[in-house]
């Protein structure tokens, strides 16, 4: 959203375009006016930080009617408020922008790529969500829409690198990447790129290309024909800009589009709009999903690699879905944005089970596998609801009843869906085994990660066990230092031990092909559990580990027993 010469045409999503429906243009223009006014405040070198924040705060106060504003200069905000209410649009689409501009006013520094992306979600993503919401698009479009907005914003940062560093004293490149490539902040104010900066730029553009890939589905899934056409052009321009930034020197001259670029984007953009909507295995992005599983370093990858291809890919997709939902909850986004993203996934599941085109790569794979393996929608929704227990506040010492509900959702659901993929059709067996083994696996994770969870302000040990151990505190960082924690962990371990025993008894009734992958994952987690039990529950670190060959040995053992 921030560029050197700030006009409507420079925005991440087109503002006031002729392709926008006439009746929507006035509100779009007012939204742009709000964003532009706030950005100009943040970028005004004559204003102190205090004055910047006061003026941005005044805009928010007018929006929420906290003050009785009588002036004319900001009267448009009152009109904007009225129209937002009339269109049932969230004020967060406005206040998220203000959050970003406050960060600009404070000259925030971004230490990691994740922090920079988070800033872009405040500064750019609201524009995309606004346009999509205004066109009454399905919330499932917000995920690829956010990816597009973030990609565009980071491109803008690269285009304005010198201007931002020299005149505004702002750096929109993560500090860890500057250090990795040997680039100094002063290098950003030079007249030409250094070799190190050129390499850094290429690394950033690779990440941008990944975001573009996530966004490519967007033109084919929005309902509005006008918006589809516009998005197709924007995506094409984004790809063109990546190439221009790769070849050009962003410090030496301003990178612009030529007339030919606009013509080429118009032609190529329509291909995105009208591309085949069928699920295509070759272009399904399965490799990306495999990377998610492999990158996690999880035991899951090792337990699934012995499955036949169709089942293996279904399991990888299931894991990627679980991982993605978990990352949403664990991320640094605001509570409102987390809830919005989770709702978008509920809408995505509605699309899948209504046999509509899913908006995401993972969604498209789920679509294929829910048809093949008859995976119930209710289980996916149950997982989202359970993981959402950490929103708005992290779970801390839940009641035992809530604890079991949590375990059934976050671990029992993957178990239930996995058993169906493996070939089990006995509903009673699926429920009993997924519940018992899910409990055992999740408790093992909780016992293993208790210190790590505490650093994230989370504590999953049930309060009944804390009380039994005479621990009165519920603050995670306090609890993990309590000498009686071992007692509470041991009580929780007893439940896991019983659930492991019950699970192994149930596994005996499965056919060999279905039982094998279950034995592998159970064996790996039981090994983690045994390591912790042997060294004593008073020891909370280091986390138990099993090497690659150890996991392979457990897998071979399960295979030979099948």
N, C-alpha and C positions, 0 to 999 in steps of 0.2 A: 503494500500500500504506500510505501514511502519511496519517492523518486526525487530526482534533482529538480526537474521542472514539473511541478505537480498540476496536472490537468486531468480531466475525466478520462481521457484516452489512455492515461498511464496506469490506471488502476488494475488490480488483479482480475476482477470481473468487469465487463464493460458497463459503464455507467451512462445512462441516458441514450443508449444505442437505439438506432432506428428499428432494430429487430425486437426491441422490447415493446410489449403491448402499450398502446397510447394511454390507456387508463392507469397503467402502472408507473409511467414515466415521472409524474409529479412526485410520488413518494420516493422513487429511486433518486431523483434530484435532491430532495430534502435530506435523504440519508447521506448522500455524497457530501452535501453542504456541511452536515454535522461532522463527518469524518475529516473533511478538509479543514474546518475551523479548528478542531481539536489538534490536528497535526501541525497547523501553523503556530499554535500556541507553544507546543512542545519544541518546535524548531526555531523559535524566535530568540536570537542571540542577545537581544536587549533585555529580556526578562530573566530575573533570577529564578533559581529553582523553586523558591518559596512562592513567587508570583505565578509561575507555571502551574504548580500544583493547586494553588488557590483558584485560578481560572478554570482549570479542568474540573475541580470540585464543584464550582458554581454551575457548570453545564449539567453535571449529574444531579445537583440539587434542584435545578429547574425541571429536569426530566421527571424526577420523583415527586415534584411539588413540595419539596421541603422548605422552599422559600417562596414568597409572593413576589415574583419578578415583574416589574412594571416597565422595564426598558424595551427598546425596539430591536437592538442589535441581536439579541438571542431569543427574540419572540418566536422564531421559527421552530425552536425546540418544543414549545407548547403545541404547535401544529403537528410536529412529528410525533409527540406523545399521543395525541388524539388519534392520529392515523394508525399508529402501531397498535393501539387498543382496538381500533375498528377492524384491523386485519388480523387480530389475534397473534401478533408477533411479540416475541420475548424482548424485554428491555436489555437482556444480556447481549444482544446483537449490537447494542450501542455502548454499554458499559464495559464490555470486553475490549473494545477499541480504546476507551479511556484508560484502562489498565495498562495497555501497551504504551500509550503516550506518556503515562506517568513514569514508566520505566525509562523511556527516552529522556524525559526531563531530568531524571536522576542519573543519567549516563550509566546505566547498568552495564556490567561486563558479563560476558557469557563464557563460562569455563569449558563447557562441553557442547557437543552437537545437540544433545537432548535439550539442553537449556535454550539454545538458539531456536530449535524447532518449537519449543513451548512458547517462546516469545512470538513466533510467527502465527501460532494458533490464536493468540490474542490480537495481533495486529492485522492479520490478513484473512484468516478463516471466517470471522464473523461476516465479512463481505460476501463470501461465497454462500454461507448459510442463509444470509438475508435474501439473496437472489433466489435461492432454491425454495425457501419458505414462502416468499412472496408469490412464487409460481405454484404454490401448493404441491410441491414435489414430496415424494416419499422420504422420510428421514434416513432411509438406507442410502440415499444419495449423498448424505453429509460426509461420509467417510472418504469416498474418492474426491469429493469436493474440497475437503480439507487438504488432502494430498496435493491437489492442483494449486490451491492458494499458497501453501507453504513453498512449493516449487517456484512459483512466480515471485514470491517475496524474497527468496534467497537469490534469485536471479537479479532482482532489483538491488539487493545489497552489493552484489558483485559489480553491477553497473555503476553504482554510486560509491564505490570503495574509497576513492580519493577524496571526493566531496565530503563524505561522512567523517573521515579521519582528520582531514585538514581543517575544515570549517566548523563542523559540529562536535569534533573531538569524540566521535563515537566509533566503536569497532564492532562490526557484526560478523566477526569470524571467531569461532571458539578458541579460547586461549590454549587449550591442549593441542589443537591442530597447528596453531602458530608455532608452538614449541617443537612439535614433531617435525615440521618442515623447515625449521630454522629461520622463520620470518619474524622480523622485529616490527613493532607497531609503527615505527618511523618509516619503514619501507612502504607503507600504504600511502604515504604522502609524496612519494617520488613521482617523477615524470614518466618513468617506464617500469615495467615489471622486472623484478629480479628473477633469475632462474628458479630460485626457491619458491617465490610467490606464484610463478606459473605452474609449478608442480602442485602447490596447495590448491590453486584454482581448479585444476583438473580433478583433484580428489573430491572437492566440493561438488563439482558438476556431475561426478559419478553418482553421488548421493541424490542429486536433483533428478537424474535420469530414473532412479529407482522410484521416486515420488511420482514422476510422470507416468510410469508404468502402472502404478496403483490407480491413477486417475483416468486411464485410457477408456475404461468402461463407461464413464460418465455420460458422454453424448448419446449413447445407445439406450440408456435407461431412464432419462428424464422424460416426462410426459409432454412438456411444451415443445412443439416443433421449432418455434422461434429460438428458444433457449438451446435446443439441441444444435441448431445450426451455428449459433454463437460459440458454444463450447467446443465444437469441432474445430473452428477457426483458431480459438485461443490455444487449444492443445497443440495444434500444428505450429503456431507461432512460438510456443514454448520450446518445441523441439528445434526449430530453426535458431532460436536465441542461444540454446546450448551450444550449437555448432559455432555460432558467431563469437561467443564468449571464449570458447576453446581456442579459436584461431587468432582472435584479436587481443590487443593489449588494453586492458580496462583502465589503466592509468594514463595511457598516451592519448586516447581519444574516446569520445562517447560512442558507444555501440548502439546503432539504430537499425530499424527495419527499412529495407528498400521497397519501392513499389512492387518489384517482382516478388519479394517475400510475401507481401500481402496477397497477391494473386495466387501464388503457390499454396499459401495457407488456406485460402478459400476453397481451392480445388481439393487439396488433401483432407481438409477438415470434413468435407461431406462424406468421404469414404469412412471416416470414423462413425458418422451418424448412421449410415445405412449399412454398416458391416453386418455380416452374418451373425445372428444372435444365438445360434445353436451352440451347445457345449462342444468344444473341440478339444480332444485329449492332447493333441500335439501342441496346442497353444494354451493349455490350461494352467500353466505355471506350476505344475507339479514339482519341478526342480526347486522352485523357490520355497515351496512348502517343506520339501526334504531338508533344505538348508536350515529352516527354522528348527526342525527336530534335531538335526545334527549339531547345530550351533549351541543348543541348550545344554549339551553335555549330560543329558539325562539318561538314566537307565532305560527309559522307554525305547530309545533308539535301538539299543542292543536286544531288547526283548522282542522287537517287532521285525527285525531284519530277516528272520527265518521264515516268515509267512509267505504264501503265494502272492504274486504281484498285486492283484486286485484288493486283497485283504490288507496287504501291507500299506498300499497307498491310502486306503480308507482310514487306517489307523493313524497314519501320518497326518491326514487331514483333521481327524478328531483331535489329535494332540495340538496341532497348529491353532485350531479354534479355541481350545481351552487356554493355551498360552496367550493368545490374543486378548481374550476376555480378562484374563488375570493381569496382563500388562496395562489394560485400560484402568483397572482399579488401583494398581500399584503405581501408576504414573503420576506426574506432577501437575496434571490438569486440575482445574477448579472442580468443585463438587458438581456444579451445574453442568459442566462439559462432560464429566464422567457419566452422569445420569443420561445426558443426551446421547452419548456414544453407545451406551448400553441399550437405550431405547431404540437406537438405529439398528442394532443387531436383532432386537425383537421384531422390528419391521422387516429386516432381512429374512428372518425365519418365516415370517408370514409370506413373503415373496416366494421362498423356496417351496413351501408346502401348498401354495396356491398355483404352483407351476408357472410362475412368472420368472423373468430373467433376473437372477441375483445381481447385486451391485458389486460384489467383492469376489476376489479369486477364491478365497476359502469358501464363500457362499456357493460358488459354482461347483466346487468339488463336493460340498455337502449335498447339493441338489442331486448330483449323480449318484452318490452313495446312499442317500435316503431312499432313492428309488430301487437301488440294487439290493440293499440289506434291510429295508423296511425299518428304518430308524425313526422312532416316534418323536414328534416335535416337542411333546411335553417334557422329555428328558433334557433337551437343549435349553428350554426355558427355565427348567429347574436349576440347571447349572448357573445360568446368569443370575437368577434370584439369590442363590446361595453365595456366590462370590460377591454379589452386591451388598452382603451383610457388612462388608468393610467400608461401605459408603452410606452416609457421609462421614462416619467415625470408625476408626479401626476397631476390630473386635478386641475386647479386653475382658478376660475372665468370664466367659459366657456361662450361663446355667447349663447343667448337663443335658437337659432336653434340647436346648438351642445348639449345643455342641454336636449332638447326634444328627440334628437336622442339617447342620453345616457340613459334616462329614459325608452324609448321604448325597448332598448336592455336589460338592466339589470333588469327591472321590468316587462315590457310589454311581453317579451319573456316567462318568467315563467307563466305569466297570460294566454298567448295564448296556451301554452302547457297544462296548468292545465285545462282550459275549455274543451279541447279535451278529456282529461282523465275523467273529470266529466260527459261527454256525449254530449256536445254541438257540432253540426255539421254545424251550420250556420256560414259561413266564415265572412260575414259582421258583425254579432254580435260578433264573436271572436275578430276581429280586433278592433272594436269600444270599447268594454268593456275592453279588455286587455290594450288598450292604455290609456283610462281614469282612470281605477282603478290602473293600473301600475304607472301612473303619481302621483296619490294621495298617494299611498303607499310609493313610492320612495321619494317624497317630504317630507312626514312625517318622514322618516328615516333621510333625510338630515337635517331637522329642529331639530330633536332630537339629532343628532350626530355631530352638527357643531363644538363643542369644541374638541371632540375626533378626528374628521377628521383633524382639524387644527394641532393637535399634530403630525399627520402623514404627515403634509405639504400638505394637501388637502383642497380645498374650492370649493364646488359644487354650491354655490349660483351664479346665472347668473350675469355677469358684468353689464348688463343693470339695474338690480335692485340695485347693489352697486352704480352705477352712479346716479340713482334716489335718493339714500340716501346720496349723496355727499361724498361717500367714494372713494377716489382716489387710495388707496393702494390695491394691489392684494395678498400680502403676507398673508397667512392664519392666522398666529399667531398675526399679526398686526390687521387684520380685526376683529377678535373675541373680541378685546379689544376696538373697536371703539364704541362710544356711540350711533352712528346712525345705528348700525347693526340691531337694532329692526325694523327699517323702512324697510330695505331690506328683513328681515325675514317675516314681515307682508305681503309684496307684494307677496312673494313666497307662503305664506299661502293662499292668495286669490285664487291662481290657484288651490291649493290642494282642497280647499273648493268647488270650482265649479266642479272639477273632481269627488269629492265624490258624489255630488248631481247628476251629469250626470250618474255615475255608478249605484246608487241606482235606478234611473229611468230605466236603461237598464236591471237590474237584475229582474225587474218585469216581463219581457218577457221570462225569462228562466223557464223551467219546474222545479217543486219543488225539485227533486233530484239533479239537476245540481245547482240550486240556493243556496241550503243549505250551502255547504262548502264555497261558495263565500261570503255569508252573514256573516259567522263566521269570516273569515280573514278580511273582510272589517270592521266588527264591532269592532274587537280588535284594528285595526289601527286607526279607527275613534275615539276610546276612547283615545288613545295616543294623537291624534291631539287635541281633545277637552281639555284635561288636560293642554297641552301647551298653548292653546289659552286662557283658563280661567286665568292662572297665568300671562300672558303677554309675548310678544315676546322679551322683554328686558332681560328676565331670560333665560339663556342658560344652566344652571345646577341647581340641579341634573336632570338626565334624568328621564322622566316619567316612572312609572312602574305600572303594573297590576299584582296582585297576582294570584296564581293558581286558587283560588275559583272565582276570578273576571273573569278570562278567561273562566272557566267552566260555569259560569252564562251566559256569552255572547253566548257561544256555545249552551246551552240549550234553550235560547231565540230564536236563529235562527232555532233550530230544531222544536220548538213548532209553529213557524210561517210558517213552510214548510208544 
